[in-house]
Amino acid sequence: MIGHHLLHVPVVPSGTTLSFEPAPFTSGETLSIVVEIYRHASGWKVRAVGQGYDTGLAGLAADYGINVEP
């Protein structure tokens, strides 16, 4: 089991720090998406996600339409 961690992301050049505390893995998750960082209009946006996958990297890839052969 991976411990419970608080994620801090410094934003440069503003110096702002974003913080997010994901829920602990409780259902056999082996992979987690913690945040999404994306362009929006002329700036950047950050969204807290906290999505866990008990199917690992293959499950994440499948959610984005990538076929993973065993």
ABEGO torsion letter per residue (X at the ends): XBBBBBBBBBBOAAGBBBBBBBBBBAAGBABBBABBBBBBEABBBBBBAGBBBAAEAAAAAAAAGBBBBX
